[in-house]
């Protein structure tokens, strides 16, 4: 009778046990195994409990040709890394070689799902419940996993990332922590780079697939960022956001809880850039126009840059141009009037520039006489250029 029952369980219910075991063990029947060195005087701790070490499935001692060994079986490598120090310290053993392998993964042929008698049905139910209990007791209680709401948090190793157009890809470390008390989770993450205009570009994450994370343990992810090209050459910097979304489940087919994290990503021009249109600052004196802008430097320029502002105004306009320190005015030149208009040009220099820095500047235009047309037409004609005096 006993032999018949065992044969029936192996051949008929093996498929049922595996169909339950695999989803509960992160869809894998290949555990992570490790061989440990055992001291000559080894004593089994009287109070040792497998369930006290998250991810530990089983362990046993074997006789070897040189010295005894202990083989431990784990749900996966992340669980082993999480529990190994306490496990090895408790047994007083040293770490050795680790590997993954198929542990008794026997495939049943043509499994029969319905028992032939009430007795077989009773044994089948007991076998399934026993298998589930054994599997989950090695990791965490099954009922606790089912009723526990998973939680997670997403943090970054830095507060801001600087990207330069045309530069090499930049890796960013993302920390996704399982904050679910006493219960491991399955974690799946995705990332995208969100621009100011609302467009989003997918960002690759490594590792790309889901992973099991022990209770109150982090999962280190790496996002690889590439600066998107700017539609305008020498444009000022633009701000984007790295959005990382993490979904966690206490079991493979459980309901997922999602947590998101954001990181400021500042995209700089390849060398330098500036705002093309000045931001007008209202003035009480109608003869004065003040406009401000921003110069963005992606590289270091110890000698600064050359700046030029040109204005097309009526022939009768008498304008004086200036810049606010630390920008320094060099000279002002007016062209010969043609077609009742003339061009006024002012050259100036910037202070020394550092890498990945913004430099606000302010331009002041003063008319010696009130302008009959006002400043609107003159403002539209302003052209601002920055260049490297060394060329390029």
Secondary structure by P-SEA (a helix, b strand, c coil): caaaaaaaaaccaaaaaaaaaaaaaccccbbbbbbbbbccccccccccccccccccccccccccccbbbbbbbcccaaaaaacaaaaaaaaccccccccccccccccccccccccccaaaaaaaaaaaaaaaaaaaaacccaaaaaabbbbbbbbbccccccccccccbbbbbbbbbcccccbbbbbbbbbbbbccccbbbbbbbcccbbbbbcccbbbbbbbbbbbcccccccccbbbbbbbbbbbbbcccccbbbbbbbbbbbbbbccccccccccbbbbbccccbbbbbbbbbbccccccbbbbbbbbbbccccbbbbbbcccccccccccccccccbbbbbbbbcccccccbbbbbbbbbbbbcccccccaaaaaaabbbbbbccccc
